[in-house]
Amino acid sequence: MSFQDELKQLSEKIKQYRDEARVQMHLAREDVKDEWDDLEKDWERFRNKLDGVLHDSEDATKEARQTAQKLGEDLKSGYQNIRSRLK
């Protein structure tokens, strides 16, 4: 096999890998977008729950405080996961 043939073969292999990577990147972005959209809905629930707990902090039940705390921790983890995947 000539040097030119080897370079052509290498070029084709690189093109194949590049095309595969492009598809994977597109799918990853869609996956991350779906995850982001879900987190945004949870963010609104968290803000509403947090506002209620802060407004009625003296009267808020232990369960309400724990629910807000758990939802906040889950959101934090979710957003950290997205950040890590986008790096």
C-alpha positions in Angstrom: 0.0 0.0 0.0 1.4 3.4 -0.9 1.8 6.3 1.4 -1.0 8.1 -0.3 -3.3 5.1 0.1 -2.4 5.0 3.8 -3.2 8.7 4.1 -6.5 8.3 2.3 -7.4 5.4 4.5 -6.5 7.4 7.6 -8.5 10.3 6.3 -11.6 8.1 5.8 -11.2 6.6 9.3 -10.9 10.1 10.8 -14.0 11.2 8.9 -15.9 8.2 10.2 -14.9 8.9 13.8 -15.7 12.6 13.3 -19.2 11.8 11.9 -19.9 9.4 14.8 -18.7 12.0 17.3 -20.9 14.7 15.8 -24.0 12.4 16.1 -23.1 11.6 19.7 -22.6 15.3 20.6 -26.0 16.1 19.1 -27.7 13.4 21.0 -25.9 14.4 24.2 -27.1 18.0 23.8 -30.7 16.9 23.4 -30.3 14.6 26.4 -28.9 17.5 28.5 -31.6 19.8 27.2 -34.3 17.4 28.3 -32.7 17.1 31.7 -32.4 20.9 32.0 -36.1 21.3 31.2 -37.0 18.8 33.9 -34.8 20.6 36.4 -36.3 23.9 35.5 -39.8 22.6 36.5 -38.3 21.3 39.7 -36.7 24.6 40.3 -40.1 26.3 40.2 -41.5 23.8 42.6 -38.5 24.3 44.9 -38.9 28.1 44.8 -42.6 27.9 45.6 -41.9 25.4 48.5 -39.1 27.5 49.8 -41.1 30.7 49.6 -43.8 29.0 51.7 -41.4 27.7 54.2 -39.6 31.0 54.6 -42.8 33.0 54.8 -44.3 30.7 57.5 -40.9 29.6 59.0 -42.3 29.5 62.5 -45.4 27.5 61.4 -43.8 25.4 58.7 -43.9 21.7 59.6 -40.7 19.7 60.0 -41.9 17.7 57.0 -42.2 20.8 54.8 -38.7 22.0 55.7 -37.3 18.5 55.0 -39.1 18.4 51.7 -37.7 21.7 50.6 -34.2 20.7 51.8 -34.4 17.4 49.8 -35.7 19.1 46.7 -32.9 21.7 47.0 -30.2 19.0 47.3 -31.7 17.1 44.3 -31.7 20.2 42.2 -28.1 21.0 43.2 -27.0 17.5 42.2 -28.9 17.8 38.9 -27.4 21.1 37.9 -23.9 19.9 38.9 -24.4 16.8 36.7 -25.3 19.0 33.8 -22.3 21.2 34.3 -20.0 18.2 34.4 -21.5 16.7 31.3 -21.0 20.0 29.4 -17.3 20.3 30.2 
